[in-house]
Amino acid sequence: MPEPSDLEHKLILTVNCGSSSIKFKLYTAESLRVIFSGSASNVEQKGLKPVIKYVVHHNEHGHEEEEKHQEEEDETMPYEDVFERIIALLEEKQLQHFASQEHERPRDLIKLVTHRVVHGGRQKEPMVLWPGHEEGMDLLDRLAQFAPLHNHRSIVVVKVCLEHLPASHQVLCYDTLFHQTLAPKIYTYPIAPPEHDTGVPLRRYGMHGLSYSAILRLVSSYLGKKPEDTNLIVAHLGSGASMCLIRSGKSEDTTMGLSPLEGLPGGTRTGSVDPVLIYHHTPSSVEIINYKGTDITKAELVLNTQGGFQALTGTSDFGKIISNLPKDFDPFGSEISADSKYELTYALFLDRLLNFLGAYMNKLLGHPTLPSHLDALVFSGGIGEHAVRLRADVARYLGWLGCELDVQANESDSDDVVIKISTSASKIPLVVCKTDEEQQCALMSKPFLF
């Protein structure tokens, strides 16, 4: 790794691509201080114009100031053009302040672009690409079929970076890396080997690994423990939702599988369903269609984009679902009507969450030989961080195990990264952690600075 003095004018850009969004942060390589950040939304969404929101972060004499901007783009602007516009804004608004030589292009100061990539197959470490050394692109192409909402978007942005940021190396940080510690009994599917080449073995890989890595680092530090001595059950709950059992700092089990579809339902994903369901729901499910540049089956499109909260309520916004619950609603009651869409969806999501939570607690606390204490049950992600009601209901359900919620802490709007929401007497520690996938990517990529 370069000496600190060599890092003074070097920058790291992190990119997190969604199906219709792009999140980004620009860091100084030396201290990982954020100097530019933001997101693009509504990208290639029919009837909507892409919106780029960004913040220029100034640090004058130790005082942080934020300069906020927003602009709307043309509805027809392709995904790659939106990202190119982000690069132009970044260069226009911020990078000129870091040019060390007049003849040096500001964008040449970006030495690493680190990408959050959902699926990495059996990769055990980040992959590094640069112009002329792009051998890993074929792996991304093969894996796009297993994460159709995300991997193809990463391919598009990596190609843009190789063309427009040639002075940088592209570091691909895979969500699947954290789950390489899963045992064969966890990752194996009980099915005969396929007769054709599937690109990668058909097994469980797990997702959200960058978030789980960040949460482990942040929560273990909060607890004053080494990551390798920390046992957590983490609920990463958002429009994409999953859970993970972490024992001794390693992933032991997780809810997502070959693709992000398995496990908990989400904003538009069904989560685990009977595999036969799709053939009855969509008779043409084996038909191959092109979805935003990737060839997938109609079954994958339906299960990934026409399920979850959206299918049950007409909205993928879990906050809206909670706001429509009656004040006296009891999700553990038996009188929830199938016609009460908000109550049903909330109770369904809570039920699925508790199913996995119970299994993971049993695995962790009941193991006869391995470390069997629980350091914390962690809530994270957009829903986990903001759904006060959901956290309270989980704590209530665990009351028989001695779980006690600190109501005031649970309802507070603290800026702390890790917040304890259980009482000191609680037998089950509860915390909320504001995960940071972009920072985790920057930390993982730093050893590749040149």
KAQUIHU-V957769 format. One record per residue. N is the residue number from 0. RES is the residue in one small letter. PHI is phi in degrees with one decimal (NA if undefined). PSI is psi in radians with two decimals (none if undefined). D_CENTER is the distance of its C-alpha to the mean C-alpha in Angstrom with 2 decimals. Layout:
# KAQUIHU-V957769
N|RES|PHI|PSI|D_CENTER + N|RES|PHI|PSI|D_CENTER
This chain:
# KAQUIHU-V957769
0|m|NA|2.45|27.68 + 1|p|-61.0|2.71|29.77 + 2|e|-65.1|2.67|31.77 + 3|p|-50.4|-0.66|30.48 + 4|s|-64.1|-0.53|33.13 + 5|d|-74.4|-0.32|31.80 + 6|l|-90.4|-0.12|28.36 + 7|e|-54.7|-0.69|29.82 + 8|h|-112.5|0.34|29.40 + 9|k|-104.8|2.54|26.44 + 10|l|-128.9|2.67|23.03 + 11|i|-122.4|2.18|19.47 + 12|l|-105.2|2.23|17.32 + 13|t|-107.2|2.45|13.53 + 14|v|-130.3|2.29|12.09 + 15|n|-125.7|1.82|8.71 + 16|c|-94.8|2.22|10.04 + 17|g|-107.0|-3.11|9.50 + 18|s|-66.6|-0.56|12.52 + 19|s|-135.9|0.39|14.35 + 20|s|-144.8|2.80|12.65 + 21|i|-141.2|2.07|12.41 + 22|k|-104.1|2.52|11.19 + 23|f|-148.4|2.62|13.38 + 24|k|-145.2|2.47|15.03 + 25|l|-113.4|2.19|18.31 + 26|y|-115.9|2.62|19.41 + 27|t|-75.3|2.38|22.87 + 28|a|-68.0|-0.55|22.92 + 29|e|-70.6|-0.85|25.33 + 30|s|-115.1|-0.03|23.72 + 31|l|54.7|0.71|20.17 + 32|r|-83.8|2.30|21.29 + 33|v|-76.0|2.21|19.39 + 34|i|-117.5|-0.19|22.01 + 35|f|-159.2|2.32|20.27 + 36|s|-154.7|2.84|17.02 + 37|g|163.5|-2.86|15.99 + 38|s|-156.9|2.69|14.51 + 39|a|-114.6|2.36|16.12 + 40|s|-127.1|2.91|15.97 + 41|n|60.9|0.55|18.14 + 42|v|-78.7|2.18|18.29 + 43|e|54.2|0.69|20.61 + 44|q|-102.8|2.09|20.70 + 45|k|-58.5|2.25|24.28 + 46|g|84.6|-0.03|26.31 + 47|l|-123.2|2.57|23.92 + 48|k|-95.6|2.35|24.18 + 49|p|-59.9|2.40|21.25 + 50|v|-120.7|2.19|20.87 + 51|i|-106.6|2.04|19.95 + 52|k|-109.8|2.31|19.60 + 53|y|-147.2|2.73|19.91 + 54|v|-127.3|2.28|21.26 + 55|v|-96.4|2.10|23.73 + 56|h|-97.0|2.12|23.78 + 57|h|-109.0|2.46|27.34 + 58|n|-126.6|1.67|28.58 + 59|e|-105.9|1.95|32.32 + 60|h|55.1|0.74|34.20 + 61|g|80.8|0.04|31.29 + 62|h|-105.4|2.12|30.62 + 63|e|-83.2|2.30|27.23 + 64|e|-131.6|2.54|27.54 + 65|e|-119.0|2.28|25.17 + 66|e|-111.1|1.86|26.41 + 67|k|-96.2|2.46|24.43 + 68|h|-138.7|2.79|24.81 + 69|q|-153.8|2.43|23.93 + 70|e|-144.5|2.64|25.26 + 71|e|-107.3|2.40|25.35 + 72|e|-107.0|3.04|25.65 + 73|d|-70.0|2.47|27.61 + 74|e|-57.8|-0.53|26.25 + 75|t|-86.8|0.02|27.09 + 76|m|-65.8|2.14|25.19 + 77|p|-67.1|2.83|23.22 + 78|y|-55.0|-0.82|19.61 + 79|e|-65.9|-0.58|21.02 + 80|d|-70.8|-0.59|23.51 + 81|v|-62.8|-0.75|21.02 + 82|f|-66.2|-0.70|19.36 + 83|e|-61.3|-0.62|22.93 + 84|r|-66.1|-0.66|23.72 + 85|i|-61.2|-0.76|20.92 + 86|i|-61.5|-0.74|22.53 + 87|a|-63.7|-0.73|25.91 + 88|l|-65.8|-0.74|24.98 + 89|l|-58.3|-0.79|23.49 + 90|e|-68.6|-0.72|26.71 + 91|e|-66.2|-0.73|28.94 + 92|k|-91.5|-0.43|27.69 + 93|q|-132.2|-0.80|26.81 + 94|l|-67.3|-0.40|27.55 + 95|q|-60.8|-0.42|31.32 + 96|h|-73.4|-0.18|31.51 + 97|f|-113.3|0.06|30.47 + 98|a|-65.6|2.18|32.83 + 99|s|-89.5|-0.37|35.02 + 100|q|-137.2|2.53|37.55 + 101|e|-62.4|-0.57|38.88 + 102|h|-85.5|-0.09|38.69 + 103|e|-84.8|2.26|35.05 + 104|r|-68.7|2.38|32.57 + 105|p|-54.2|-0.69|29.90 + 106|r|-67.8|-0.31|27.09 + 107|d|-71.1|-0.22|28.60 + 108|l|-75.8|-0.29|27.45 + 109|i|-78.0|1.86|23.85 + 110|k|-92.7|-0.44|24.12 + 111|l|-134.2|2.38|20.54 + 112|v|-117.0|2.02|17.78 + 113|t|-106.3|2.25|14.62 + 114|h|-112.0|2.27|12.10 + 115|r|-78.9|2.04|8.51 + 116|v|-117.0|2.23|9.58 + 117|v|-65.1|-0.85|8.07 + 118|h|-117.3|2.17|11.51 + 119|g|-121.7|0.21|14.04 + 120|g|59.1|-2.27|16.52 + 121|r|-94.7|0.20|18.63 + 122|q|-55.9|2.36|17.98 + 123|k|-105.5|-0.08|18.43 + 124|e|-152.9|2.85|17.80 + 125|p|-58.9|2.65|16.42 + 126|m|-104.2|2.45|18.60 + 127|v|-116.9|2.25|20.67 + 128|l|-125.7|2.64|22.35 + 129|w|-156.3|2.88|24.96 + 130|p|-51.7|2.20|27.78 + 131|g|92.0|-0.21|30.02 + 132|h|-132.5|1.32|27.61 + 133|e|-121.2|0.54|25.16 + 134|e|-63.3|-0.40|25.66 + 135|g|-79.4|-0.14|21.99 + 136|m|-63.9|-0.55|21.58 + 137|d|-67.1|-0.57|23.17 + 138|l|-65.4|-0.75|20.55 + 139|l|-59.5|-0.71|17.82 + 140|d|-62.5|-0.75|20.23 + 141|r|-66.8|-0.64|20.79 + 142|l|-81.9|-0.24|17.19 + 143|a|-59.0|-0.50|16.43 + 144|q|-68.3|-0.37|18.20 + 145|f|-94.3|-0.20|15.71 + 146|a|-140.3|1.15|12.65 + 147|p|-64.3|-0.40|14.83 + 148|l|-80.3|-0.27|12.57 + 149|h|-129.1|-0.87|10.68 + 150|n|-59.3|-0.69|12.73 + 151|h|-64.6|-0.62|15.86 + 152|r|-63.5|-0.67|14.56 + 153|s|-62.6|-0.68|13.68 + 154|i|-59.9|-0.80|17.24 + 155|v|-57.7|-0.82|18.74 + 156|v|-71.8|-0.65|17.42 + 157|v|-60.2|-0.74|18.38 + 158|k|-64.4|-0.69|21.79 + 159|v|-62.2|-0.75|22.21 + 160|c|-65.3|-0.71|21.55 + 161|l|-61.0|-0.57|24.02 + 162|e|-84.9|-0.76|26.56 + 163|h|-101.0|-0.23|26.19 + 164|l|-127.1|1.04|25.03 + 165|p|-66.1|-0.31|27.29 + 166|a|-79.5|-0.08|27.77 + 167|s|-108.0|2.73|24.20 + 168|h|-98.3|2.51|22.59 + 169|q|-97.6|2.09|19.29 + 170|v|-107.9|2.05|17.04 + 171|l|-95.4|1.93|14.50 + 172|c|-102.1|2.02|11.86 + 173|y|-93.4|2.43|10.59 + 174|d|-64.0|-0.42|7.81 + 175|t|-79.6|-0.23|11.05 + 176|l|-59.5|-0.74|13.02 + 177|f|-64.6|-0.41|12.45 + 178|h|-98.8|0.24|13.81 + 179|q|-67.8|-0.17|16.93 + 180|t|-87.5|-0.02|18.85 + 181|l|-60.3|2.42|18.87 + 182|a|-78.6|2.72|22.55 + 183|p|-53.6|-0.63|24.28 + 184|k|-66.5|-0.36|25.08 + 185|i|-89.2|-0.73|21.38 + 186|y|-90.5|-0.17|20.22 + 187|t|-82.8|2.34|23.44 + 188|y|-95.0|2.37|24.05 + 189|p|-80.2|1.29|27.72 + 190|i|-145.7|2.60|28.77 + 191|a|-64.6|2.60|31.28 + 192|p|-58.5|2.47|30.22 + 193|p|-70.2|2.75|30.02 + 194|e|-87.5|-0.13|33.02 + 195|h|-118.9|2.91|31.16 + 196|d|-76.2|2.14|28.82 + 197|t|-101.5|0.09|25.15 + 198|g|86.9|-0.94|23.85 + 199|v|-136.1|2.75|21.99 + 200|p|-57.2|2.49|22.96 + 201|l|-84.8|1.68|21.97 + 202|r|-150.3|3.06|20.29 + 203|r|-82.2|2.34|17.20 + 204|y|-116.2|-0.56|14.52 + 205|g|79.1|2.65|11.48 + 206|m|-132.8|-3.00|7.78 + 207|h|58.0|0.39|4.71 + 208|g|-64.9|-0.57|7.63 + 209|l|-66.7|-0.68|6.98 + 210|s|-65.2|-0.78|5.76 + 211|y|-63.9|-0.64|8.75 + 212|s|-62.1|-0.78|10.86 + 213|a|-65.1|-0.75|10.62 + 214|i|-63.7|-0.76|11.40 + 215|l|-58.8|-0.80|14.19 + 216|r|-63.0|-0.80|15.59 + 217|l|-72.1|-0.77|15.70 + 218|v|-73.3|-0.69|17.00 + 219|s|-63.5|-0.68|19.46 + 220|s|-63.8|-0.74|20.80 + 221|y|-60.4|-0.67|21.27 + 222|l|-81.3|-0.15|23.12 + 223|g|73.6|0.55|25.19 + 224|k|-122.1|2.78|24.33 + 225|k|-77.0|2.53|23.46 + 226|p|-54.0|-0.68|20.08 + 227|e|-70.9|-0.17|22.22 + 228|d|-105.7|0.17|24.11 + 229|t|-107.2|2.32|21.27 + 230|n|-114.1|2.16|20.52 + 231|l|-135.0|2.64|17.63 + 232|i|-115.6|2.10|16.32 + 233|v|-114.6|2.28|12.83 + 234|a|-108.3|1.76|11.69 + 235|h|-91.1|1.72|8.03 + 236|l|-113.5|2.10|9.32 + 237|g|-159.4|-2.75|8.48 + 238|s|-63.3|-0.48|9.50 + 239|g|-110.5|2.15|7.39 + 240|a|-124.1|2.43|8.59 + 241|s|-154.3|2.97|9.36 + 242|m|-133.7|2.76|11.56 + 243|c|-146.0|2.39|12.73 + 244|l|-99.1|2.06|16.25 + 245|i|-112.7|2.04|16.72 + 246|r|-117.6|2.24|20.41 + 247|s|52.8|0.70|21.95 + 248|g|77.1|0.16|18.70 + 249|k|-125.9|2.57|17.77 + 250|s|-70.1|2.12|15.67 + 251|e|-105.6|-0.51|18.41 + 252|d|-159.7|2.65|16.87 + 253|t|-153.9|2.79|13.71 + 254|t|-86.1|-0.52|13.62 + 255|m|-79.2|2.73|12.01 + 256|g|-125.6|-2.12|14.64 + 257|l|-58.9|-0.61|15.93 + 258|s|-133.6|3.04|13.38 + 259|p|-70.2|-0.04|10.41 + 260|l|-75.0|-0.58|13.43 + 261|e|-68.9|2.63|14.89 + 262|g|100.2|-2.28|14.76 + 263|l|-72.7|2.56|13.97 + 264|p|-69.1|2.84|14.66 + 265|g|-140.7|-2.71|12.41 + 266|g|-58.7|-0.83|13.32 + 267|t|-130.4|-0.03|15.02 + 268|r|-92.7|2.54|14.41 + 269|t|-75.2|-0.47|17.25 + 270|g|73.5|-2.89|15.72 + 271|s|-66.1|2.22|18.53 + 272|v|-137.6|2.88|21.87 + 273|d|-58.0|2.18|25.21 + 274|p|-56.7|-0.48|25.03 + 275|v|-72.2|-0.37|28.39 + 276|l|-50.7|-0.80|27.20 + 277|i|-64.8|-0.56|26.04 + 278|y|-70.7|-0.51|29.49 + 279|h|-83.7|-0.60|31.26 + 280|h|-72.3|-0.74|28.92 + 281|t|-131.4|1.55|28.85 + 282|p|-55.1|-0.49|31.93 + 283|s|-92.9|0.48|30.98 + 284|s|-62.9|-0.42|27.57 + 285|v|-84.5|-0.10|28.43 + 286|e|-62.6|2.37|29.18 + 287|i|-89.0|2.24|27.27 + 288|i|-129.7|2.82|26.00 + 289|n|-98.9|2.12|24.35 + 290|y|-119.2|1.87|21.10 + 291|k|49.8|0.78|20.18 + 292|g|94.5|-0.05|21.71 + 293|t|-122.1|2.36|20.72 + 294|d|-83.3|2.09|23.21 + 295|i|-138.5|2.90|21.93 + 296|t|-77.1|2.72|23.87 + 297|k|-61.9|-0.54|24.38 + 298|a|-58.6|-0.80|23.18 + 299|e|-64.2|-0.68|19.64 + 300|l|-63.4|-0.81|19.76 + 301|v|-63.9|-0.85|21.14 + 302|l|-68.4|-0.49|18.84 + 303|n|-90.3|-0.49|15.63 + 304|t|-121.4|-0.17|17.01 + 305|q|-123.8|0.52|19.94 + 306|g|-125.7|-2.77|18.84 + 307|g|63.0|-2.63|17.11 + 308|f|-58.9|-0.68|17.93 + 309|q|-60.6|-0.75|19.19 + 310|a|-67.5|-0.60|21.67 + 311|l|-85.9|-0.53|23.00 + 312|t|-123.7|-0.28|23.36 + 313|g|90.2|0.01|23.12 + 314|t|-140.0|2.53|20.13 + 315|s|-95.4|0.03|16.36 + 316|d|-85.3|1.84|16.54 + 317|f|-67.9|-0.52|16.51 + 318|g|-61.6|-0.69|18.27 + 319|k|-66.8|-0.66|21.02 + 320|i|-61.3|-0.81|21.37 + 321|i|-63.6|-0.70|21.95 + 322|s|-66.1|-0.34|24.34 + 323|n|-95.7|0.07|26.40 + 324|l|-77.8|2.40|27.01 + 325|p|-61.3|2.60|30.65 + 326|k|-60.7|-0.57|31.32 + 327|d|-95.9|0.27|33.03 + 328|f|-69.2|2.28|30.44 + 329|d|-115.2|1.89|30.02 + 330|p|-67.6|-0.24|27.12 + 331|f|-95.4|0.05|29.03 + 332|g|-75.9|2.87|32.14 + 333|s|-101.3|0.05|33.56 + 334|e|-105.1|0.51|34.68 + 335|i|-82.5|2.04|31.50 + 336|s|-78.6|2.54|32.68 + 337|a|-64.6|-0.31|30.87 + 338|d|-85.9|-0.22|31.93 + 339|s|-89.2|1.48|30.14 + 340|k|-62.2|-0.70|26.85 + 341|y|-71.7|-0.77|24.97 + 342|e|-63.2|-0.76|26.37 + 343|l|-62.8|-0.80|25.75 + 344|t|-64.8|-0.75|22.07 + 345|y|-62.6|-0.82|21.41 + 346|a|-64.7|-0.66|23.54 + 347|l|-63.1|-0.82|21.98 + 348|f|-64.1|-0.77|18.39 + 349|l|-61.8|-0.72|19.87 + 350|d|-61.2|-0.82|21.97 + 351|r|-64.1|-0.70|19.26 + 352|l|-60.6|-0.80|17.30 + 353|l|-67.4|-0.55|20.66 + 354|n|-59.4|-0.86|21.49 + 355|f|-70.0|-0.67|18.71 + 356|l|-60.6|-0.77|19.30 + 357|g|-61.7|-0.74|22.97 + 358|a|-64.3|-0.73|22.57 + 359|y|-71.0|-0.64|20.48 + 360|m|-64.9|-0.69|22.94 + 361|n|-63.7|-0.77|25.75 + 362|k|-63.3|-0.75|24.44 + 363|l|-74.7|-0.91|23.85 + 364|l|-84.4|-0.31|26.92 + 365|g|-101.3|0.04|29.27 + 366|h|-69.0|2.28|29.04 + 367|p|-75.7|-0.31|32.62 + 368|t|-126.6|-0.47|32.10 + 369|l|-90.9|2.85|28.69 + 370|p|-52.3|2.15|27.61 + 371|s|-121.1|0.39|27.24 + 372|h|-94.2|2.74|26.46 + 373|l|-111.9|2.00|23.40 + 374|d|-77.2|-0.58|22.50 + 375|a|-171.0|2.52|20.05 + 376|l|-95.2|2.08|18.15 + 377|v|-108.9|2.31|15.00 + 378|f|-105.9|2.30|13.38 + 379|s|-150.4|-3.13|10.12 + 380|g|81.3|3.00|7.71 + 381|g|-57.3|-0.72|9.90 + 382|i|-78.2|-0.80|12.21 + 383|g|-60.0|-0.60|12.40 + 384|e|-81.2|-0.44|13.33 + 385|h|-117.3|-0.33|15.75 + 386|a|-83.7|1.45|17.24 + 387|v|-56.7|-0.75|20.32 + 388|r|-61.9|-0.78|22.08 + 389|l|-63.1|-0.79|19.57 + 390|r|-60.7|-0.71|19.52 + 391|a|-64.9|-0.68|23.31 + 392|d|-69.2|-0.64|23.76 + 393|v|-63.0|-0.81|21.88 + 394|a|-61.4|-0.71|24.10 + 395|r|-61.0|-0.74|27.11 + 396|y|-65.7|-0.56|26.59 + 397|l|-88.1|0.14|26.44 + 398|g|-57.1|-0.58|29.61 + 399|w|-66.6|-0.31|31.77 + 400|l|-96.3|0.15|30.11 + 401|g|88.3|0.31|30.98 + 402|c|-78.9|2.25|27.74 + 403|e|-126.5|2.15|28.70 + 404|l|-87.1|2.37|26.57 + 405|d|-86.7|1.73|27.46 + 406|v|-58.7|-0.75|27.59 + 407|q|-64.6|-0.75|28.06 + 408|a|-66.0|-0.68|25.13 + 409|n|-64.5|-0.57|22.87 + 410|e|-95.5|-0.02|24.09 + 411|s|-74.7|2.78|24.11 + 412|d|-114.6|1.07|22.14 + 413|s|-77.2|2.61|21.82 + 414|d|-89.4|-0.04|20.26 + 415|d|-62.6|2.58|19.84 + 416|v|-71.2|-0.71|16.56 + 417|v|-121.3|2.25|17.51 + 418|i|-128.3|2.18|19.83 + 419|k|-82.5|2.26|21.98 + 420|i|-119.7|0.15|22.76 + 421|s|-106.3|2.78|25.19 + 422|t|-75.8|2.90|28.87 + 423|s|-65.8|-0.38|30.52 + 424|a|-89.3|-0.13|32.26 + 425|s|-64.2|2.36|29.22 + 426|k|-77.8|-0.29|29.14 + 427|i|-121.5|1.93|25.36 + 428|p|-69.4|2.28|23.53 + 429|l|-115.9|2.30|20.81 + 430|v|-137.8|2.71|18.47 + 431|v|-109.4|2.32|15.77 + 432|c|-126.3|2.23|13.42 + 433|k|-86.0|1.71|11.80 + 434|t|-68.2|2.78|8.89 + 435|d|-144.5|1.52|8.95 + 436|e|-65.5|-0.62|6.79 + 437|e|-65.7|-0.77|9.67 + 438|q|-63.0|-0.68|12.30 + 439|q|-61.6|-0.73|11.18 + 440|c|-61.0|-0.76|11.51 + 441|a|-61.8|-0.75|14.80 + 442|l|-63.4|-0.73|16.05 + 443|m|-68.4|-0.51|15.52 + 444|s|-86.9|-0.34|17.26 + 445|k|-54.7|-0.66|20.12 + 446|p|-62.2|-0.25|22.35 + 447|f|-94.6|0.13|22.57 + 448|l|-61.6|2.52|24.30 + 449|f|-130.3|none|27.69
